[in-house]
Amino acid sequence: MAGRLIALEGIDGSGKTTQAKLLAAATGARFTFEPGATPAGALLRRLLLDPTLPPLGPLAEALVVSADRARHVAEVLRPALASGEWVVTDRYLASTLAYQGTGRGVPRALLDQLAEAATGGLAADLVVVVDLPVPEARARLAAHRLAEAGPGPGDPGPGGPVLADRLEAERPAFAEAVRQGFLALAEEDPERVVVVDGRGPVDEVARAIRAEVAARLGDPPGGWR
């Protein structure tokens, strides 16, 4: 593979999506995400996250995530990397290990087998975990949903609540287990997985992430933007 693959990871509300988009813009990389970046993936994303649908259970959840990843790798990641592009993905393999592994209790050996089958061994060159304590992440999610809802009843605009997705709606204890799963992965593989404190202003966190990318992968092909 001629390109570079960088995965941004973290619990819901950590700011990783914002940081992934900023990093893609700063490096001239292709931005993508999981789940849902392909036509089939969009359907699988709804099955995984829609709170109005019946819950899947841990194993089925892991299988749906892996099916989405198989299409993502085949349709987006491998072609881009083979052409020499840098790619920044909002979630990749570490999310499965943290959410379905540490959070749901699916055995690591099984998740590793599913990962190999879905990716053919394609790992990220660098994994950046944007870390944020659960209470702060929850507060950000609540503020984001409130902003998306718009004006309330009696005010101009549609208003109405915006439902949390199935994983966002899990109890704080689940989010904390997932967070600890990400931190454990960084301890397990410190050469490839780096933790960045997500508590600062957006631009400050972005600078810290760019510094880690430059130190570990060098400058992007077209230079920093």
Rosetta blueprint (number, residue, H / E / L):
1 M L
2 A L
3 G L
4 R E
5 L E
6 I E
7 A E
8 L E
9 E E
10 G L
11 I L
12 D L
13 G L
14 S L
15 G L
16 K H
17 T H
18 T H
19 Q H
20 A H
21 K H
22 L H
23 L H
24 A H
25 A H
26 A H
27 T H
28 G L
29 A L
30 R E
31 F E
32 T E
33 F E
34 E L
35 P L
36 G L
37 A L
38 T L
39 P H
40 A H
41 G H
42 A H
43 L H
44 L H
45 R H
46 R H
47 L H
48 L H
49 L H
50 D L
51 P L
52 T L
53 L L
54 P L
55 P L
56 L L
57 G L
58 P H
59 L H
60 A H
61 E H
62 A H
63 L H
64 V H
65 V H
66 S H
67 A H
68 D H
69 R H
70 A H
71 R H
72 H H
73 V H
74 A H
75 E H
76 V H
77 L H
78 R H
79 P H
80 A H
81 L H
82 A H
83 S L
84 G L
85 E L
86 W E
87 V E
88 V E
89 T E
90 D E
91 R L
92 Y L
93 L H
94 A H
95 S H
96 T H
97 L H
98 A H
99 Y H
100 Q H
101 G H
102 T H
103 G H
104 R L
105 G L
106 V L
107 P L
108 R H
109 A H
110 L H
111 L H
112 D H
113 Q H
114 L H
115 A H
116 E H
117 A H
118 A H
119 T H
120 G L
121 G L
122 L L
123 A L
124 A L
125 D L
126 L E
127 V E
128 V E
129 V E
130 V E
131 D E
132 L L
133 P L
134 V H
135 P H
136 E H
137 A H
138 R H
139 A H
140 R H
141 L H
142 A H
143 A H
144 H H
145 R H
146 L H
147 A H
148 E H
149 A H
150 G L
151 P L
152 G L
153 P L
154 G L
155 D L
156 P L
157 G L
158 P L
159 G L
160 G L
161 P L
162 V L
163 L L
164 A L
165 D L
166 R L
167 L L
168 E L
169 A L
170 E L
171 R L
172 P H
173 A H
174 F H
175 A H
176 E H
177 A H
178 V H
179 R H
180 Q H
181 G H
182 F H
183 L H
184 A H
185 L H
186 A H
187 E H
188 E H
189 D L
190 P L
191 E L
192 R L
193 V E
194 V E
195 V E
196 V E
197 D E
198 G L
199 R L
200 G L
201 P L
202 V H
203 D H
204 E H
205 V H
206 A H
207 R H
208 A H
209 I H
210 R H
211 A H
212 E H
213 V H
214 A H
215 A H
216 R H
217 L H
218 G L
219 D L
220 P L
221 P L
222 G L
223 G L
224 W L
225 R L
